[in-house]
Amino acid sequence: MLRMTMTSLWARKRRLLGTSVAVAIGVAFLTGTLVLGDTLSANFRDLFNDVSANTDVVVRSSAVVEAPGATDANRGLIDESIIDTVRKVDGVADAEGQVVGYGSLYGRDGEAIGGNGPPRQAGSWITSPALNPYKLVEGRAPELADEVVINRGAAKSGGLHLGDATVVQTPEPVDVTIVGIATFGDTDGLGQTTWTAFTLRSAQDAVMNQPGKVSSILVTAADGVSSAELRDRIAAVVPANTEAITGKALADERIDDIAKTFLNLLRTFLVVFALIALAVATLSINNTFAITIAQRTRELALLRAVGASRRQVRGAVTLEALAIGGVSGLVGLAGGLAIAGLLKGLFDAFGGALPAGGMDIQPRSLAVGLAAGLIVTLLAAQAPARRASGIAPVAALRDADIEPSRPSRRRYVSATVLLAAGLALTLSGASSGQGALIGAGSIVLVVGALAVAPIVVGPVVRVFAIVLRRTPNGSGRLAEENARRHPRRTAATATALVIGVAVVSLFTVFAASMKSTIEDDIAGDFDADLAVNTAAFGGNQLSLRIVDELRSATGVGDVIGLGNSPALVDGKSTMVTAVDTNSVLSAIRLDVRDGSLADVGTDGVAISESDAKDNHRSIGSTLTMAFSDGISQQVTVRAVYADSALAGSMLVPRAMWVDHVTQPTYRTVFVNAADGTSASSLRAAIEPIALRFGGDVQDRAQYIAAATNGLDMLLGIVYVLLALAIVIALLGIGNTLSLAVHERRREIGLLRAVGQTRRQTRAVLRLESMIVSSFGTALGLVLGGFLGWMLVIAVSTGDTSLAVPVVRLAIVAVLGALAGVLAARRPARRAARVAILDAIAAP
């Protein structure tokens, strides 16, 4: 049986090529995802270990506010005087204070250097070579207040050289001269981070605006003193609001933070698409095996007739699947290494620069990818194998139908039950706001849609036939009859495309609906004439001084700045919005439901209705609030307003926020025109100021577009990733048509014998493929559109707007139909080349 199985498999190698490619692509995507995750983890680990390589102990503030995407800016500062205390500790070889904060370096073209994500940092140059991970490769260390050292990567990106004058936003625009260029170890920088280093005194003034304060103290141990021992000695003498940790502990902490806030999310995001690709491949494999088993009915029946048991026949088919999965999996592993590099390049292309470094290939990632290929192929082949083992020996003596022409009554019942249950669960979850119920209902609905596909394929094809029957020479009629002849096969062929298109349309509807919701929310809240805004990801931050300069410009009326930072509110991390509560209503339209914003004063807050409901707060409630400096204070709720996209969940007075935040900056400044000033005159007056502070002047429409740019970027990445699933689905269609050509060889020969031209033969196959792909695309659009709307409901906390992007979905529909023509190109060419006499003589 083993020899026979291998011989049979080799004889059908061309027919199984499409299946092998589908498995290989799925395994490659999964392996590439896992290898990319391992590589990024290793790259970040190396970066952070290099930062702390020569630092034995770090002394820092113990006050920190954790928040999504939190950085060192959310940790408090410590007194510079502690440096002398640390230096006197027995076992300290050297200690030096350091300032690190936000600082955006501008290039020769006047634009800020850096992409989406990598930090833009400025701080102090560490004079001790043992403590400084940066090494001067050109020039010298800064000595004067306006002198800086920059990393070589930033110099290359910005076209900067020694002696060049430029600007650093800290967030104050500071004119500086480049006197040194440094490398981070042997690399051009700490990943893609831009680094600008002043003297310590200049960094305290220009970056933090807090003389006598430092972000941390870096310490090296004397010979013979361990890091842990020195940490304990220092911890015993530093003030209560500070802490001492080892350099290794700091590196591990940073690695854990990046894993929790970025790497795990990225890995999960990519694995989801890898699993979608594997699911589509599974459906294609199942369909291919089902067709080949049906075509080999006589062969398998003869095996049963000469003594093969059901177990042996089933084992033979399973062994075929194992061989295909093993070979395809090995090919996929090799492709996965290339895909890991391509995925990294994809995120770089979309502006999300990732750290450089060599590929880190872990055996477990390769094992998971190979195992996935084997398991997927084996699972997909089980139903066809079971069907093969049930073939009666008598089937070898007669021609048997490959499959019934009509779905069974059991399928009608099961499909109806699944669809009804899926709809009931999803709609119930949507009405009650239970995301888990929506998720469960969506899974049942997908299974129900796949079960109902063979039932509806006949009526849908008849609709297509209204157009196809008008094609010349009866090609459309033949294509229609071929598609309707085996409804289960047609539906199974389209199923893989259904999944791919459903996911595409799901994300399209979801992104469009969320974008529409955000646009509606912002449009309803935006009540200013213009806004000075910053990019949502990795952009500049605005100095508080911009408000005073804008107010002094001609034709400017009210100017209101909005700042954001995390704060601990009753021990819970919360993003708060800082604003002048007395004048905020001139820029943001807020529906105050209780209390008054004028009563907030300097020791009160205003909260949204959602915050009040979720945390059981009301007017007069007393909250304990702490910012990054660690100082706690009691605040009172003085106003409750309707949920607002611009205001967020909590408004705090600007004066309170400025006193406690390490490096306060605005993200947006709203500007109103004075009486008699036109919008164009106002823009002309404030644009030079905005440009100098690193902001972009936007009207309402531009501000809304900028707020939703992130969704467009995400959707673009999703489309690229889902292209693999679509390619696998099209391979399945092409493979099925190739098998159909082999199966209908005699029929094709007879048609050619009675006058059908090669061109007409190709047309029939192309139209048949278009019918299959159009059916799969249509079902996928309906299913994905509904699930996309359910996803919007599941993740939304307030009112949402359903948006159906008709143009984008129409493009998907057209591309789906045209892709079917492309998938049929090779099978159609092969059908047209069938030798007429040989085909007629075929059994």
C-alpha positions in Angstrom: 0.0 0.0 0.0 2.9 2.4 0.8 4.5 1.8 -2.6 1.1 2.1 -4.4 0.3 5.4 -2.5 3.7 7.0 -3.5 3.3 5.8 -7.1 -0.3 7.2 -7.3 0.8 10.5 -5.7 3.7 10.9 -8.1 1.4 10.2 -11.1 -0.9 13.0 -10.0 1.9 15.5 -8.9 0.8 18.2 -11.4 -2.8 18.0 -10.2 -1.7 18.4 -6.6 0.7 21.3 -7.3 -1.9 23.9 -6.5 -2.6 22.2 -3.1 1.1 22.1 -2.3 1.6 25.8 -3.1 -1.4 26.8 -0.9 0.0 24.9 2.0 3.5 26.3 1.4 2.2 29.9 1.4 0.2 29.4 4.6 3.2 27.8 6.4 5.5 30.5 5.0 3.3 33.3 6.4 3.0 31.7 9.8 6.7 30.9 10.0 7.6 34.4 8.8 5.3 35.9 11.5 6.9 33.9 14.2 10.5 34.5 13.0 9.7 38.2 12.8 8.5 38.2 16.4 11.6 36.4 17.6 13.8 38.7 15.6 12.3 41.9 16.9 12.4 40.5 20.5 16.1 39.7 20.1 16.8 43.1 18.4 15.0 45.0 21.2 16.7 42.9 23.9 20.1 43.6 22.3 19.4 47.3 22.1 18.3 47.6 25.8 21.1 45.4 27.0 23.6 47.6 25.1 22.1 50.7 26.8 22.8 49.3 30.2 25.9 47.3 29.4 28.3 49.4 31.5 25.8 50.6 34.0 25.7 48.6 37.2 23.0 50.6 39.1 20.4 53.2 38.1 18.9 55.6 40.6 15.6 57.1 39.6 12.3 58.5 41.0 9.9 55.8 42.3 6.9 57.9 41.1 5.7 56.7 37.8 2.3 56.6 36.0 1.8 53.6 33.8 -0.3 54.0 30.7 -0.5 52.5 27.3 2.6 53.6 25.4 4.2 55.0 28.6 7.8 56.2 28.3 10.3 57.6 30.8 8.5 61.0 30.4 5.8 59.7 32.7 8.4 59.1 35.5 9.2 61.9 37.9 12.6 63.7 38.2 15.0 63.6 41.2 17.2 66.2 42.8 20.7 66.6 41.3 22.1 66.8 44.9 21.6 63.0 45.2 24.5 62.5 42.8 27.0 63.5 45.6 25.3 61.2 48.0 25.6 58.3 45.6 29.3 59.0 44.9 30.1 58.7 48.5 28.7 55.2 48.8 31.4 52.6 49.2 32.0 50.6 46.0 30.9 53.4 43.6 33.5 53.9 40.9 31.6 56.7 39.1 28.2 58.3 39.1 26.7 60.8 36.7 23.3 62.4 36.4 21.3 62.3 33.1 18.4 64.1 31.6 16.2 62.4 29.0 13.1 63.8 27.5 11.3 64.7 24.3 13.3 66.6 21.6 12.5 66.7 17.9 15.6 67.3 15.7 15.0 69.2 12.4 17.0 68.3 9.3 18.5 70.5 6.6 15.1 70.6 4.8 13.4 72.2 7.8 11.4 69.0 8.5 11.5 67.0 11.7 13.5 63.8 11.5 11.8 60.5 12.3 9.0 58.3 11.3 5.8 57.0 13.0 6.7 55.4 16.3 10.4 55.8 17.1 11.0 58.2 19.9 12.4 61.7 19.3 14.7 62.2 22.3 16.9 65.0 23.7 18.9 65.1 26.9 22.3 65.5 28.4 25.6 64.2 27.1 27.2 61.8 29.5 30.8 62.7 30.0 32.0 59.4 31.4 32.9 57.0 28.5 32.2 54.0 30.8 28.6 55.1 31.4 27.8 56.5 27.9 26.5 54.0 25.4 27.2 56.6 22.6 30.7 57.0 21.2 31.9 60.2 19.4 33.0 59.4 15.9 33.2 63.0 14.7 33.7 66.3 16.5 33.6 66.8 20.2 31.3 66.8 23.2 29.1 69.9 23.8 30.5 72.7 25.9 28.3 75.7 25.3 24.6 76.1 25.9 23.7 75.9 22.2 26.0 73.0 21.2 24.8 69.5 20.7 25.9 66.0 19.7 23.5 64.0 17.5 23.5 60.3 16.5 24.8 59.4 13.1 21.5 57.9 12.0 19.7 61.2 12.5 22.6 63.1 10.8 22.3 60.9 7.7 18.4 61.1 7.6 18.4 64.9 8.0 21.5 65.6 5.9 23.2 67.3 8.8 27.0 67.7 9.3 29.4 69.1 11.8 29.1 72.8 12.2 25.5 72.9 10.8 23.0 75.1 12.6 19.5 73.6 13.1 16.5 73.6 15.5 15.5 71.2 18.3 11.9 71.3 19.5 12.1 70.4 23.3 9.2 71.4 22.8 10.5 75.0 22.8 12.3 75.7 19.5 16.0 75.9 20.4 18.6 77.0 17.9 21.6 74.7 18.2 24.9 74.0 16.5 26.1 70.5 15.8 29.6 70.0 17.3 29.6 66.2 17.5 28.2 63.1 15.8 28.0 59.8 17.7 27.2 56.2 17.2 25.3 53.9 19.6 28.0 51.3 20.1 28.8 50.3 16.5 25.4 51.3 15.1 24.1 54.6 13.9 21.7 55.0 16.7 19.4 53.3 19.3 17.2 51.7 16.6 15.4 54.5 14.8 15.4 56.9 17.7 16.8 60.4 17.1 19.1 61.6 19.9 20.2 65.1 20.6 22.6 65.7 23.5 23.2 69.0 25.3 25.4 69.7 28.3 23.7 68.7 31.5 23.0 72.3 32.5 21.5 73.1 29.0 19.4 69.9 29.1 18.0 70.9 32.5 17.0 74.3 31.1 16.1 73.6 27.5 14.6 70.1 27.8 13.0 69.9 31.2 13.0 73.5 32.2 13.8 72.4 35.7 17.3 73.4 36.9 18.7 71.1 39.6 16.7 68.1 38.5 17.8 64.9 36.6 15.9 62.0 35.1 18.2 59.4 36.6 21.7 58.7 38.0 23.9 56.2 36.3 26.4 54.3 38.4 29.4 52.0 37.8 30.7 49.7 40.5 34.3 49.4 41.7 36.2 46.2 41.0 35.0 43.3 43.1 31.6 44.9 43.9 28.5 43.2 42.4 25.6 45.2 40.9 23.2 43.7 43.4 25.5 44.5 46.4 26.0 48.1 45.2 22.2 48.5 44.6 21.5 47.6 48.2 24.1 50.0 49.5 22.8 52.9 47.4 19.1 52.1 48.2 20.0 52.5 51.9 21.1 56.1 51.6 18.9 57.7 48.9 15.7 59.6 49.8 12.4 57.8 50.2 11.0 59.0 46.8 13.8 57.4 44.9 14.7 53.8 44.0 17.9 52.0 43.0 17.8 49.1 40.5 20.5 47.2 38.6 21.3 48.0 35.0 20.3 44.5 34.1 16.9 44.9 35.9 16.3 48.1 33.9 17.0 46.4 30.6 14.7 43.6 31.5 12.0 46.1 32.5 12.3 47.9 29.2 12.2 44.6 27.3 9.0 43.6 29.2 7.4 46.9 28.5 8.1 46.8 24.8 6.8 43.2 24.7 3.6 44.1 26.5 2.8 47.3 24.6 4.1 46.5 21.1 5.6 43.1 20.4 2.8 40.9 21.7 0.2 43.1 19.9 2.2 42.9 16.6 2.7 39.2 16.9 -1.0 38.6 17.6 -2.0 40.8 14.8 0.2 39.0 12.3 -0.6 35.5 13.6 -4.4 36.2 13.0 -3.7 36.8 9.4 -1.5 33.7 9.2 -4.3 31.6 10.6 -6.7 33.1 8.1 -4.3 32.1 5.3 -4.0 28.6 6.7 -7.8 28.4 7.1 -8.2 29.3 3.4 -5.5 26.8 2.5 -7.4 24.1 4.5 -10.5 24.7 2.5 -8.6 24.5 -0.8 -6.9 21.3 0.3 -10.2 19.7 1.3 -11.8 20.6 -2.0 -8.9 19.2 -4.0 -8.8 15.9 -2.1 -12.6 15.6 -2.4 -12.5 16.0 -6.2 -9.5 13.7 -6.6 -11.2 11.0 -4.5 -14.4 11.4 -6.5 -12.4 11.0 -9.8 -10.6 8.0 -8.4 -13.7 6.1 -7.4 -13.1 3.2 -9.8 -9.4 3.0 -8.8 -10.2 2.9 -5.1 -13.1 0.4 -5.6 -10.7 -1.9 -7.5 -8.4 -1.8 -4.4 -11.3 -2.8 -2.3 -12.2 -5.6 -4.7 -8.7 -7.1 -4.6 -8.7 -7.2 -0.8 -7.8 -3.8 0.5 -9.6 -3.0 3.8 -11.3 0.3 4.5 -8.6 1.1 7.0 -5.9 0.6 4.3 -7.7 2.8 1.8 -8.2 5.5 4.4 -4.6 5.2 5.5 -3.4 5.5 1.9 -5.3 8.9 1.4 -4.0 10.1 4.8 -0.5 9.1 3.8 -0.8 11.2 0.6 -1.9 14.2 2.7 1.0 13.7 5.1 3.5 13.6 2.2 2.0 16.8 0.6 1.9 18.5 4.0 5.5 17.5 4.8 7.0 18.6 1.5 5.0 21.8 1.3 5.8 22.6 4.9 9.5 22.4 4.3 9.2 24.7 1.3 7.1 27.0 3.5 9.8 27.2 6.1 12.3 28.4 3.6 9.8 31.0 2.3 9.0 32.0 5.8 12.5 33.4 6.3 12.0 35.6 3.3 8.5 36.7 4.4 9.9 37.8 7.8 12.1 40.3 6.0 9.3 41.4 3.7 6.9 41.9 6.7 9.5 44.1 8.4 10.0 46.1 5.2 6.2 46.4 4.9 5.9 48.1 8.3 8.9 50.3 7.5 7.2 51.3 4.2 4.1 52.4 6.2 6.2 54.5 8.5 6.5 52.1 11.5 10.3 51.9 11.6 11.5 48.8 13.6 15.0 48.2 15.1 17.7 46.8 12.8 19.5 43.6 13.5 20.2 40.1 12.2 17.5 37.4 11.8 16.9 35.4 15.0 15.7 31.9 14.0 14.3 29.9 16.9 13.8 26.1 16.4 10.4 26.3 18.1 9.1 28.8 15.5 10.2 26.5 12.6 8.7 23.5 14.4 5.4 25.3 14.9 5.3 26.3 11.2 6.0 22.8 10.0 3.6 21.2 12.4 0.9 23.6 11.3 1.4 22.6 7.7 1.1 18.9 8.5 -1.9 19.3 10.8 -3.8 21.5 8.4 -3.3 19.1 5.5 -4.2 16.0 7.6 -7.3 17.6 8.9 -8.4 18.8 5.5 -8.0 15.3 4.1 -9.9 13.4 6.8 -13.4 13.8 5.3 -12.3 12.8 1.8 -10.3 9.9 3.3 -13.4 8.7 5.2 -15.4 9.0 2.0 -12.8 7.0 0.1 -12.8 4.2 2.6 -16.6 3.9 2.2 -16.4 3.2 -1.5 -18.0 -0.2 -2.2 -16.0 -2.7 -4.4 -19.0 -3.0 -6.8 -18.4 0.7 -7.8 -15.5 -0.6 -9.9 -18.0 -2.4 -12.2 -20.1 0.6 -13.0 -20.0 4.3 -13.6 -21.0 6.2 -10.5 -22.0 9.8 -10.0 -19.2 11.8 -8.6 -21.6 13.8 -6.3 -25.3 14.3 -6.0 -26.7 17.1 -8.2 -28.8 18.5 -5.3 -28.0 19.1 -1.7 -29.5 16.7 0.8 -32.4 17.5 3.1 -30.0 17.2 6.1 -27.9 20.0 4.7 -31.0 22.2 4.3 -31.9 21.7 7.9 -28.4 22.1 9.3 -27.7 25.2 7.3 -30.9 26.8 8.4 -30.3 26.0 12.0 -26.8 27.3 11.9 -27.7 30.6 10.1 -30.6 31.2 12.5 -28.5 30.5 15.6 -25.6 32.7 14.3 -27.9 35.6 13.6 -29.7 35.2 16.9 -26.4 35.2 18.9 -24.8 38.1 17.1 -27.9 40.3 17.2 -28.5 39.4 20.9 -24.9 40.3 21.7 -25.2 43.6 19.8 -28.3 44.6 21.6 -26.8 43.7 25.0 -23.3 45.0 24.3 -21.7 41.6 25.0 -18.7 41.2 22.8 -18.2 37.5 23.6 -21.7 36.7 22.4 -21.1 38.6 19.2 -17.9 36.6 18.7 -19.5 33.3 19.3 -22.4 34.2 17.0 -20.0 35.3 14.2 -18.3 31.9 14.3 -21.6 30.1 14.0 -22.7 32.4 11.3 -19.6 31.8 9.2 -20.1 28.0 9.5 -23.7 28.5 8.6 -22.8 30.6 5.5 -20.4 27.9 4.3 -23.1 25.2 4.9 -25.7 27.1 2.9 -23.4 27.9 0.0 -24.2 24.6 -2.0 -27.9 25.4 -1.5 -27.8 28.9 -2.9 -25.2 28.3 -5.6 -27.9 27.1 -8.1 -30.2 30.2 -7.8 -27.2 32.6 -7.8 -25.8 31.0 -10.9 -29.2 31.3 -12.6 -29.0 35.1 -11.9 -25.6 35.2 -13.5 -27.0 33.2 -16.4 -29.3 36.1 -17.4 -26.1 37.9 -18.6 -24.0 34.9 -19.6 -26.6 33.5 -22.0 -26.1 36.5 -24.2 -22.5 35.5 -24.9 -21.9 34.2 -28.5 -21.7 30.6 -29.4 -23.3 29.3 -26.3 -20.1 29.7 -24.1 -22.0 31.3 -21.3 -24.7 28.6 -21.3 -22.1 25.9 -21.1 -20.3 27.7 -18.3 -23.5 28.0 -16.4 -24.4 24.3 -16.8 -20.9 23.3 -15.7 -21.1 25.5 -12.5 -24.6 24.1 -11.7 -23.7 20.5 -12.5 -21.9 20.0 -9.2 -23.2 22.6 -6.7 -21.2 21.1 -3.8 -18.0 21.4 -5.7 -18.8 24.9 -7.0 -19.6 26.0 -3.5 -16.5 24.3 -2.0 -14.3 25.9 -4.7 -15.7 29.3 -3.8 -15.5 28.8 -0.1 -11.9 29.7 0.2 -12.6 33.0 -1.6 -15.6 33.6 0.6 -13.4 33.6 3.7 -10.8 35.9 2.1 -13.3 38.4 0.7 -15.3 38.3 4.0 -12.3 39.3 6.0 -11.5 42.1 3.5 -15.0 43.4 3.6 -15.2 43.0 7.4 -12.2 45.3 7.9 -13.4 47.7 5.1 -16.8 48.2 6.7 -15.3 48.3 10.2 -12.7 50.9 9.3 -15.2 53.0 7.3 -17.7 52.9 10.2 -15.1 53.8 12.9 -13.9 56.6 10.6 -17.4 57.9 10.1 -18.0 57.7 13.9 -14.8 59.6 14.7 -15.6 62.2 12.0 -19.1 62.7 13.4 -17.8 62.9 17.0 -15.1 65.4 16.1 -17.3 67.4 13.8 -19.8 67.8 16.6 -17.1 68.8 19.1 -14.9 71.1 16.9 -16.1 74.6 17.5 -13.0 76.6 16.7 -12.0 78.4 13.4 -8.6 76.7 13.1 -6.4 74.2 14.9 -2.7 73.9 15.2 -2.2 70.2 15.3 0.5 67.5 15.5 0.8 64.0 14.0 -1.0 61.2 15.8 2.0 58.9 15.8 5.6 59.9 16.4 4.9 63.6 15.7 6.0 66.8 17.2 4.7 68.2 20.5 3.8 71.8 21.0 5.3 74.1 23.6 3.0 75.8 26.1 4.5 79.1 24.9 2.8 78.8 21.5 -0.5 79.9 23.1 0.9 83.3 24.2 2.5 83.8 20.8 -0.6 83.0 18.9 -2.6 85.3 21.1 -0.3 88.2 20.1 -0.8 87.6 16.4 -3.0 90.0 14.4 -6.6 89.0 14.1 -6.5 86.2 16.7 -9.2 85.9 19.3 -9.4 83.0 21.8 -6.6 80.4 21.9 -7.1 77.2 23.8 -4.4 74.5 24.2 -5.2 70.8 24.9 -2.6 68.6 26.6 -2.8 64.9 27.5 -0.9 62.8 30.0 -1.6 59.8 32.2 -2.5 60.3 35.8 -3.4 58.0 38.7 -7.1 58.7 39.7 -8.1 56.7 42.8 -5.2 54.4 42.0 -6.3 53.7 38.4 -4.3 54.9 35.4 -6.3 57.4 33.4 -5.6 59.6 30.4 -6.6 63.1 31.3 -7.0 66.2 29.2 -5.5 69.5 30.4 -7.3 72.7 29.4 -8.3 76.1 30.5 -11.7 75.1 31.7 -12.9 78.7 31.8 -12.5 79.2 28.0 -12.7 75.7 26.6 -16.3 76.1 25.4 -15.1 78.7 22.9 -13.2 75.9 21.1 -14.9 72.6 22.0 -18.6 72.1 21.9 -19.4 70.3 25.2 -22.8 69.4 26.4 -22.5 70.0 30.2 -25.1 67.8 31.8 -24.5 68.7 35.5 -22.5 71.4 37.3 -20.4 74.0 35.6 -17.0 74.2 34.0 -16.6 77.6 35.4 -16.6 76.0 38.9 -13.7 73.7 38.2 -11.2 76.2 39.4 -7.7 75.0 40.3 -8.7 72.0 42.5 -11.6 70.5 40.6 -12.1 68.3 37.5 -14.9 67.6 35.0 -15.7 64.1 33.9 -17.6 62.5 31.1 -20.9 60.7 31.5 -19.2 57.4 30.8 -16.6 58.0 33.5 -19.3 59.0 35.9 -21.3 55.8 35.2 -18.4 53.4 35.1 -16.8 54.7 38.3 -20.0 55.7 40.2 -19.0 59.4 40.4 -21.1 62.5 40.5 -21.0 66.2 41.4 -19.1 66.6 44.7 -17.3 63.3 44.5 -13.7 63.5 45.9 -10.9 61.9 43.9 -7.3 61.3 44.7 -5.1 62.3 41.7 -1.3 61.9 41.2 0.8 62.8 38.2 4.4 61.7 37.4 5.9 63.7 40.2 4.3 61.4 42.7 2.5 64.1 44.7 -1.1 63.2 45.5 -3.9 65.7 45.9 -7.6 65.7 46.5 -9.8 67.0 43.7 -13.5 67.4 43.5 -15.9 66.6 40.6 -17.4 70.0 39.6 -19.0 69.2 36.2 -20.3 66.2 34.2 -20.4 66.5 30.4 -21.6 64.3 27.5 -19.0 62.0 26.1 -16.6 63.9 23.8 -13.9 62.6 21.4 -11.9 65.8 22.0 -12.3 66.2 25.7 -11.8 62.6 26.6 -13.0 61.1 29.9 -11.6 63.7 32.3 -10.8 67.4 32.1 -8.2 68.9 34.5 -7.3 72.5 34.9 -4.2 73.5 33.1 -2.6 75.1 36.1 -2.8 71.9 38.1 -1.4 69.8 35.2 1.6 72.1 34.5 2.8 72.0 38.1 3.0 68.2 38.2 3.9 66.9 34.8 7.5 66.3 34.0 7.5 67.8 30.5 4.1 69.4 29.7 3.2 69.8 26.0 0.1 70.5 24.0 -1.1 68.1 21.3 -3.5 70.6 19.8 -4.1 74.3 20.1 -7.5 75.7 18.9 -7.6 79.2 17.5 -10.6 81.5 16.9 -10.5 84.6 14.8 -11.2 88.1 16.3 -14.3 89.9 15.1 -13.9 91.0 11.5 -11.0 88.6 10.6 -11.5 86.2 7.8 -10.4 82.5 7.9 -7.8 83.1 5.3 -6.4 86.1 7.1 -6.3 84.1 10.4 -4.4 81.2 8.7 -1.9 83.6 7.2 -1.3 85.2 10.6 -0.7 82.0 12.6 1.0 79.7 10.0 4.5 81.2 10.6 4.1 80.7 14.4 2.8 77.2 14.0 5.6 76.3 11.7 8.2 77.6 14.1 6.8 75.4 16.9 6.4 72.3 14.8 2.6 72.4 14.3 0.4 72.2 11.3 -2.5 74.6 10.7 -5.8 72.8 9.9 -9.4 73.7 9.4 -12.2 71.4 10.6 -12.1 69.1 7.5 -8.3 68.8 7.7 -8.3 68.1 11.4 -10.9 65.3 11.0 -8.9 63.8 8.1 -5.7 63.8 10.3 -7.5 62.1 13.1 -8.5 59.2 10.9 -5.2 58.8 9.0 -4.3 56.0 11.4 -7.3 53.9 10.3 -6.4 54.3 6.6 -2.8 53.2 7.3 -4.0 50.2 9.3 -6.5 49.3 6.5 -3.6 49.5 3.9 -1.5 47.0 6.0 -4.6 44.7 6.4 -5.2 44.7 2.6 -1.6 43.8 1.9 -1.6 41.0 4.5 -5.0 39.6 3.2 -3.7 39.5 -0.3 -1.9 36.2 0.6 -5.2 34.7 1.6 -6.8 35.8 -1.7 -3.9 34.4 -3.6 -4.4 31.0 -1.9 -8.1 31.1 -2.7 -7.4 31.8 -6.3 -4.9 28.9 -6.4 -7.7 26.7 -5.2 -10.0 27.9 -8.0 -7.3 27.3 -10.6 -6.6 23.9 -9.1 -10.2 22.9 -9.1 -10.6 23.9 -12.8 -7.5 21.9 -13.7 -9.0 18.9 -12.1 -12.3 19.6 -13.8 -10.5 19.7 -17.2 -9.0 16.3 -16.5 -12.4 15.0 -15.5 -14.3 16.4 -18.5 -11.6 15.5 -21.0 -13.9 13.4 -23.1 -16.6 16.0 -23.0 -14.2 18.7 -24.2 -13.0 16.4 -27.0 -16.5 15.8 -28.2 -17.3 19.5 -28.2 -14.1 20.2 -30.2 -15.1 17.4 -32.6 -18.5 19.0 -33.4 -16.9 22.4 -34.1 -16.0 24.2 -30.9 -12.9 26.3 -31.4 -10.0 26.5 -29.0 -11.0 30.1 -28.3 -14.5 29.0 -27.4 -13.1 26.3 -25.1 -11.0 28.8 -23.3 -14.0 31.2 -23.0 -16.1 28.5 -21.3 -13.5 27.8 -18.7 -12.9 31.5 -18.0 -16.6 32.2 -17.7 -17.0 29.2 -15.4 -14.2 30.5 -13.2 -15.8 34.0 -13.2 -19.1 32.5 -12.0 -17.3 30.6 -9.1 -15.3 33.7 -8.1 -18.3 36.0 -8.4 -20.3 33.7 -6.3 -17.6 33.5 -3.6 -17.1 37.3 -3.7 -20.8 38.1 -3.4 -21.2 35.7 -0.4 -18.1 37.0 1.2 -19.2 40.7 0.8 -22.5 40.0 2.4 -21.0 37.9 5.2 -18.1 40.3 5.9 -20.2 43.4 5.7 -22.6 42.1 8.4 -19.7 40.9 10.6 -17.9 44.2 10.2 -20.9 46.1 11.5 -21.2 43.6 14.4 -17.5 44.2 15.2 -18.1 48.0 15.3 -20.8 47.4 17.8 -18.6 45.1 19.9 -15.7 47.5 20.3 -17.8 50.7 20.6 -18.7 52.3 23.9 -21.1 55.0 22.5 -23.1 55.8 19.5 -21.7 54.5 16.2 -22.4 55.2 12.6 -22.7 52.4 10.1 -20.8 53.3 6.9 -20.9 51.1 3.8 -18.0 52.2 1.5 -19.8 51.3 -1.7 -17.0 52.3 -4.0 -14.4 50.2 -2.1 -16.7 47.2 -1.9 -17.6 47.5 -5.6 -13.9 47.5 -6.4 -13.5 44.3 -4.3 -16.4 42.7 -6.2 -15.0 43.6 -9.6 -11.5 42.4 -8.6 -12.9 39.2 -7.3 -14.6 38.5 -10.7 -11.6 39.4 -12.7 -9.4 37.4 -10.4 -11.5 34.3 -11.4 -10.6 34.9 -15.0 -6.9 35.1 -14.1 -7.2 31.9 -12.1 -8.7 30.1 -15.1 -5.9 31.2 -17.5 -3.8 28.1 -17.2 -6.6 25.5 -17.0 -8.3 27.1 -20.0 -5.1 27.0 -22.1 -4.7 23.3 -21.2 -8.3 22.5 -22.1 -7.9 24.2 -25.5 -4.8 22.0 -26.2 -6.6 18.7 -25.6 -6.0 16.3 -28.5 -9.5 15.7 -30.0 -9.1 12.0 -30.9 -7.3 11.1 -27.6 -9.9 12.9 -25.6 -12.8 11.1 -27.3 -11.1 7.7 -26.7 -10.6 8.5 -23.0 -12.7 6.4 -20.6 
